[in-house]
Amino acid sequence: MNALPRPAPAAAHSHFGASSAPKTLAAFWALWAVFWLLMISVAMQEALRNPLTRWWEPVLSEGSSALVATGWMWLGVRVRRRYAAYLDQPLIWFGRYLRWLPLVVTTWIIAVYAIRHGVYAAVGRIYEHPGWGFLSVYESVKLTIFTGLWLGILFGIDSYAQWQLQRQRLLQTQKALAEAQLAQLQGQLRPHFLFNALNTVSALMHTDVARADRLVATLGDLLRISLRSTEGEMTPLAEELRTLELYAEIMRERFRDRVTLDWQTDRSLLDTPVPTLLLQPLLENVFKHAVERTAAPVRVSIHVRREGGSLNIVIGNSGSMLAPEHRDGLGLRSCRERLGIIYGDAASLRMRDESDGVTALVSIPLTGATP
């Protein structure tokens, strides 16, 4: 009698919180212990009605079952996270477990009856039981019912733990999103940003009216997208890249003769949902720490590609390196925190030194992708 090997998702998202898992597991093991104590107590009461029955016989009968079942249950709980990704698909979740049932039945019968025969032989007695054919059918049916019962309990406990974690993450995500949106708007609407953009417009009005008009329109589009982005936590990659394009166009007008942009995008990924307002702080870092601090030409690259089961977004620049004290600034820290809240350990943001500059690499898991 048992519960089967149970394992963990990649995302799962991780899916079990450090605070809730010990509590739910403690409750599970307490229920397990109470169940077997009751089984042993009932067996002793029934068996001792027969004056020829020794007290240790019912203890051995149920105790051997409890011992082997606990071994399987421990294994099931030990590797339980592997199947957590299927908690929202109960049929698949139970199916993944029940495929181990033939192995469980076989090993349980062998182990339990070996223990019973061994103990009886040690005290000079013979353990009698029905024929092995009948015994195999009887124990298989009993173990199937027992396994279904405890899998149901395990499913309920894990589902509750996951619901608690998702609720906690939702609250954290809402808070982080609100803070990120505020920081984003503050970043885009910072006085010096608007001043520089409007100053550029002013300088162009008398020399290149078409260019000045184009810059004003671009600035308006960027501010409009920033305000609209407060509507959701996730946005299609195409929309996020559009925000980068608008921001880059405005900044390129300021540094027209010394900034080149290299865009490389796998267009099959444009519908992929990504966290709203995630990438603009990374591009802002490029202009702030690389372009503004040098008079030399700077090449800025934005590359979007698929690597295995991940969406990789690389934003980098040539020439300047990012100083160590800026590698954990507010913008980068906010991006990492949001990735951790939404994807757990499956997503990352890494700063990487190159031979001629620095790059920021964002890696996000693709839903349903095969690694």
C-alpha positions as CSV (number, residue, x, y, z in Angstrom):
1,M,0.0,0.0,0.0
2,N,1.6,3.2,-1.0
3,A,2.0,6.4,-2.9
4,L,4.2,6.5,-5.9
5,P,7.3,8.3,-7.0
6,R,6.5,12.0,-7.3
7,P,8.7,14.6,-9.0
8,A,8.9,18.6,-10.1
9,P,8.3,21.0,-12.9
10,A,10.6,23.2,-14.5
11,A,8.4,26.0,-13.6
12,A,7.5,25.7,-11.9
13,H,7.4,26.9,-12.1
14,S,8.3,25.9,-9.1
15,H,5.9,25.7,-7.7
16,F,6.1,24.9,-4.0
17,G,7.0,27.6,-1.5
18,A,9.6,27.1,1.2
19,S,7.2,28.2,3.9
20,S,4.1,26.2,3.0
21,A,5.7,22.9,2.0
22,P,7.0,21.9,5.4
23,K,3.6,22.6,7.0
24,T,1.6,20.6,4.4
25,L,4.1,17.7,4.5
26,A,4.0,17.7,8.3
27,A,0.2,17.4,8.2
28,F,0.5,14.6,5.6
29,W,2.9,12.5,7.6
30,A,0.9,13.1,10.8
31,L,-2.2,11.8,9.0
32,W,-0.2,8.8,7.7
33,A,1.0,7.9,11.2
34,V,-2.5,8.2,12.6
35,F,-3.8,5.9,9.9
36,W,-1.3,3.1,10.5
37,L,-1.7,3.4,14.3
38,L,-5.4,2.9,13.8
39,M,-4.9,0.0,11.5
40,I,-2.6,-1.7,14.0
41,S,-5.0,-1.1,16.9
42,V,-8.0,-2.5,15.0
43,A,-6.0,-5.5,13.9
44,M,-4.9,-6.2,17.5
45,Q,-8.5,-5.9,18.9
46,E,-9.8,-8.3,16.3
47,A,-6.9,-10.8,16.5
48,L,-6.8,-10.9,20.3
49,R,-10.4,-12.2,20.5
50,N,-8.8,-15.5,19.6
51,P,-6.9,-16.7,22.7
52,L,-4.4,-18.6,20.5
53,T,-3.3,-15.4,18.9
54,R,-0.1,-13.8,20.2
55,W,-0.1,-10.0,20.5
56,W,2.8,-9.6,18.1
57,E,1.1,-11.3,15.2
58,P,-1.3,-8.5,14.3
59,V,1.5,-6.0,15.0
60,L,3.7,-7.9,12.5
61,S,0.9,-8.2,9.9
62,E,0.0,-4.5,9.8
63,G,3.5,-3.3,10.8
64,S,5.1,-5.0,7.8
65,S,2.6,-3.4,5.6
66,A,3.2,0.0,7.2
67,L,7.0,-0.4,6.9
68,V,7.0,-1.2,3.1
69,A,4.2,1.3,2.3
70,T,6.1,4.0,4.2
71,G,9.2,3.3,2.1
72,W,7.2,3.8,-1.1
73,M,5.5,6.8,0.4
74,W,8.8,8.4,1.4
75,L,10.1,7.9,-2.2
76,G,6.9,9.4,-3.6
77,V,7.2,12.5,-1.4
78,R,10.9,12.7,-1.9
79,V,10.6,13.1,-5.7
80,R,7.1,14.7,-5.7
81,R,8.0,17.9,-7.5
82,R,8.5,16.2,-10.8
83,Y,4.8,16.0,-11.4
84,A,3.7,19.3,-9.9
85,A,3.4,20.7,-13.4
86,Y,0.3,18.5,-14.0
87,L,-1.6,19.5,-10.9
88,D,-4.0,21.5,-13.1
89,Q,-4.5,18.3,-15.2
90,P,-5.7,15.7,-12.7
91,L,-6.0,12.8,-15.2
92,I,-2.4,13.3,-16.4
93,W,-1.2,13.7,-12.8
94,F,-2.8,10.5,-11.6
95,G,-1.7,8.7,-14.8
96,R,1.9,9.6,-14.2
97,Y,1.7,8.1,-10.7
98,L,-0.3,5.0,-11.5
99,R,2.1,3.8,-14.2
100,W,4.3,2.8,-11.3
101,L,1.5,0.6,-9.8
102,P,2.7,-2.8,-11.2
103,L,6.2,-2.2,-9.7
104,V,4.7,-1.2,-6.4
105,V,2.4,-4.2,-6.2
106,T,5.1,-6.6,-7.0
107,T,7.7,-5.2,-4.6
108,W,5.2,-4.7,-1.9
109,I,4.0,-8.4,-2.0
110,I,7.6,-9.7,-2.1
111,A,8.9,-7.5,0.7
112,V,5.9,-7.8,3.1
113,Y,5.6,-11.5,2.8
114,A,9.3,-12.0,3.1
115,I,9.3,-10.0,6.4
116,R,6.4,-12.1,7.7
117,H,7.9,-15.4,6.7
118,G,11.2,-14.4,8.2
119,V,9.9,-13.4,11.6
120,Y,7.7,-16.5,11.9
121,A,10.7,-18.7,11.0
122,A,12.8,-16.9,13.6
123,V,10.4,-17.9,16.3
124,G,10.1,-21.5,15.0
125,R,6.7,-21.1,13.4
126,I,5.3,-21.2,9.8
127,Y,3.4,-18.2,8.4
128,E,0.3,-19.6,6.7
129,H,-1.6,-17.7,4.0
130,P,-3.8,-18.4,0.9
131,G,-2.2,-19.6,-2.4
132,W,0.0,-17.1,-4.2
133,G,-2.4,-16.8,-7.1
134,F,-5.3,-15.7,-4.9
135,L,-2.9,-13.6,-2.8
136,S,-1.6,-11.7,-5.8
137,V,-5.1,-10.8,-7.0
138,Y,-6.3,-9.9,-3.5
139,E,-3.3,-7.7,-2.6
140,S,-3.4,-6.1,-6.1
141,V,-7.0,-5.0,-5.6
142,K,-6.3,-3.8,-2.0
143,L,-3.2,-1.9,-3.0
144,T,-4.9,-0.2,-6.0
145,I,-7.7,1.1,-3.7
146,F,-5.2,2.1,-1.1
147,T,-2.9,3.8,-3.6
148,G,-5.9,5.7,-5.1
149,L,-6.9,6.9,-1.6
150,W,-3.5,8.2,-0.7
151,L,-2.8,9.7,-4.1
152,G,-6.0,11.6,-3.7
153,I,-4.9,12.9,-0.4
154,L,-1.4,13.8,-1.8
155,F,-3.1,15.5,-4.8
156,G,-5.3,17.6,-2.5
157,I,-2.4,18.6,-0.3
158,D,-0.2,19.6,-3.2
159,S,-3.0,21.4,-5.0
160,Y,-3.6,23.4,-1.8
161,A,0.1,24.2,-1.4
162,Q,0.3,25.3,-5.1
163,W,-2.8,27.4,-4.8
164,Q,-1.3,29.1,-1.7
165,L,1.9,29.7,-3.6
166,Q,0.2,31.0,-6.7
167,R,-1.9,33.4,-4.6
168,Q,1.3,34.6,-2.9
169,R,3.0,35.1,-6.2
170,L,0.0,36.9,-7.6
171,L,0.1,39.4,-4.8
172,Q,3.9,39.8,-5.1
173,T,3.6,40.2,-8.9
174,Q,0.9,42.8,-8.6
175,K,3.1,44.7,-6.2
176,A,6.2,44.3,-8.2
177,L,4.4,45.3,-11.4
178,A,3.0,48.4,-9.8
179,E,6.5,49.3,-8.6
180,A,8.0,48.5,-12.0
181,Q,5.4,50.6,-13.8
182,L,6.0,53.5,-11.6
183,A,9.8,53.2,-12.0
184,Q,9.3,52.8,-15.7
185,L,7.2,55.9,-16.0
186,Q,9.5,57.8,-13.8
187,G,12.4,56.7,-15.9
188,Q,10.8,57.7,-19.2
189,L,9.3,60.9,-17.7
190,R,12.4,61.9,-15.8
191,P,12.9,65.7,-16.3
192,H,16.3,65.2,-17.9
193,F,14.9,62.7,-20.4
194,L,12.0,65.0,-21.4
195,F,14.2,68.0,-21.4
196,N,16.8,66.4,-23.7
197,A,14.1,65.1,-26.0
198,L,12.3,68.5,-26.2
199,N,15.6,70.4,-26.5
200,T,16.4,68.2,-29.5
201,V,13.0,69.1,-31.0
202,S,13.6,72.7,-30.4
203,A,17.0,72.6,-32.1
204,L,15.5,70.9,-35.1
205,M,12.5,73.1,-35.6
206,H,14.3,75.7,-37.6
207,T,16.7,73.3,-39.4
208,D,14.8,70.1,-40.1
209,V,11.1,70.4,-39.5
210,A,10.2,67.0,-40.7
211,R,12.7,65.4,-38.4
212,A,11.4,67.5,-35.4
213,D,7.9,66.5,-36.2
214,R,8.9,62.8,-36.4
215,L,10.6,63.0,-33.0
216,V,7.5,64.6,-31.4
217,A,5.3,61.9,-32.8
218,T,7.7,59.2,-31.6
219,L,7.8,60.7,-28.1
220,G,4.0,60.8,-28.1
221,D,3.8,57.1,-29.1
222,L,6.2,56.1,-26.4
223,L,4.3,57.9,-23.7
224,R,1.0,56.5,-24.9
225,I,2.4,52.9,-24.8
226,S,3.8,53.5,-21.3
227,L,0.5,54.6,-20.0
228,R,-1.3,51.7,-21.7
229,S,1.1,49.2,-20.4
230,T,-0.5,49.5,-16.9
231,E,-3.3,47.3,-18.1
232,G,-1.6,43.9,-17.7
233,E,1.3,41.9,-16.3
234,M,2.2,40.3,-19.6
235,T,2.4,41.6,-23.1
236,P,3.3,40.1,-26.5
237,L,7.0,40.3,-27.3
238,A,6.2,42.4,-30.4
239,E,4.6,45.1,-28.2
240,E,7.6,45.1,-25.8
241,L,10.0,45.4,-28.8
242,R,7.9,48.3,-30.2
243,T,8.5,50.1,-26.9
244,L,12.3,49.6,-27.3
245,E,12.2,50.8,-30.9
246,L,10.4,54.1,-29.9
247,Y,12.8,54.7,-27.0
248,A,15.8,53.9,-29.3
249,E,14.5,56.3,-32.0
250,I,14.3,59.2,-29.5
251,M,17.7,58.5,-28.1
252,R,19.3,58.1,-31.5
253,E,18.1,61.5,-32.5
254,R,20.2,62.9,-29.6
255,F,23.3,60.9,-30.6
256,R,22.6,60.7,-34.3
257,D,26.2,60.5,-35.6
258,R,27.6,58.1,-33.1
259,V,25.0,55.4,-32.4
260,T,24.1,52.5,-34.7
261,L,21.4,50.0,-33.9
262,D,21.5,46.3,-34.9
263,W,18.1,44.5,-34.6
264,Q,17.9,40.8,-35.1
265,T,14.6,39.2,-34.2
266,D,13.2,35.7,-34.7
267,R,9.8,36.7,-36.0
268,S,8.2,33.4,-35.0
269,L,8.6,34.5,-31.3
270,L,6.8,37.8,-31.6
271,D,3.6,36.5,-30.1
272,T,5.4,35.1,-27.0
273,P,4.1,36.7,-23.8
274,V,6.8,38.5,-21.8
275,P,6.6,40.7,-18.6
276,T,5.4,44.2,-19.4
277,L,8.0,46.9,-19.3
278,L,10.9,44.5,-18.7
279,L,13.4,45.4,-21.4
280,Q,13.4,49.2,-21.6
281,P,15.5,49.7,-18.4
282,L,18.1,47.5,-20.0
283,L,18.3,49.6,-23.1
284,E,18.3,52.7,-21.0
285,N,21.4,51.4,-19.2
286,V,23.1,51.2,-22.6
287,F,22.5,54.8,-23.4
288,K,23.2,56.0,-19.9
289,H,26.4,54.1,-19.1
290,A,27.8,53.7,-22.6
291,V,26.6,56.2,-25.2
292,E,26.3,59.3,-22.9
293,R,29.8,58.8,-21.4
294,T,31.8,58.7,-24.6
295,A,32.2,60.6,-27.8
296,A,33.2,57.5,-29.7
297,P,30.8,55.7,-32.0
298,V,28.8,53.0,-30.2
299,R,27.1,50.0,-31.7
300,V,24.0,48.9,-29.9
301,S,22.6,45.4,-30.5
302,I,19.2,43.9,-29.7
303,H,19.0,40.3,-30.6
304,V,16.0,38.0,-30.0
305,R,16.3,34.3,-30.6
306,R,15.2,30.8,-29.5
307,E,17.7,28.6,-27.8
308,G,16.3,25.2,-26.8
309,G,13.3,25.8,-24.7
310,S,14.1,29.4,-23.9
311,L,13.5,32.8,-25.4
312,N,16.8,34.7,-25.2
313,I,16.9,38.5,-25.5
314,V,20.4,40.1,-25.7
315,I,20.9,43.8,-25.4
316,G,24.5,45.0,-25.6
317,N,26.8,47.7,-26.6
318,S,30.3,48.1,-27.9
319,G,33.0,50.3,-26.4
320,S,32.1,50.9,-22.7
321,M,31.8,48.4,-19.9
322,L,29.3,48.6,-17.1
323,A,31.0,49.5,-13.8
324,P,30.6,46.9,-11.0
325,E,28.7,49.3,-8.8
326,H,26.0,49.6,-11.5
327,R,25.5,45.8,-12.1
328,D,22.9,45.6,-9.3
329,G,21.2,48.9,-9.8
330,L,17.5,49.5,-9.3
331,G,16.5,48.8,-12.9
332,L,18.5,45.5,-13.1
333,R,17.4,44.4,-9.6
334,S,13.7,45.1,-10.5
335,C,14.0,43.0,-13.7
336,R,15.5,40.1,-11.8
337,E,12.9,40.2,-9.1
338,R,10.0,40.2,-11.6
339,L,11.6,37.3,-13.5
340,G,11.9,35.3,-10.3
341,I,8.4,36.0,-9.2
342,I,6.8,35.0,-12.6
343,Y,9.1,32.2,-13.7
344,G,11.0,31.1,-10.6
345,D,14.5,29.7,-11.4
346,A,13.5,29.0,-15.0
347,A,14.3,32.6,-16.0
348,S,17.4,34.8,-15.5
349,L,19.0,38.1,-16.3
350,R,22.8,38.0,-16.6
351,M,25.3,40.7,-17.3
352,R,28.2,39.5,-19.4
353,D,31.4,41.2,-20.4
354,E,32.4,40.9,-24.0
355,S,35.7,41.6,-25.7
356,D,34.5,45.0,-26.9
357,G,31.6,45.9,-24.5
358,V,28.9,44.4,-22.3
359,T,25.6,42.6,-22.8
360,A,22.5,41.9,-20.8
361,L,21.1,38.4,-21.5
362,V,17.4,37.8,-20.5
363,S,16.4,34.1,-20.7
364,I,12.7,33.3,-20.4
365,P,11.2,29.7,-20.7
366,L,8.9,29.2,-23.7
367,T,5.6,27.6,-22.6
368,G,5.3,24.1,-24.0
369,A,8.7,24.1,-25.6
370,T,10.8,21.0,-25.7
371,P,14.3,21.6,-24.2
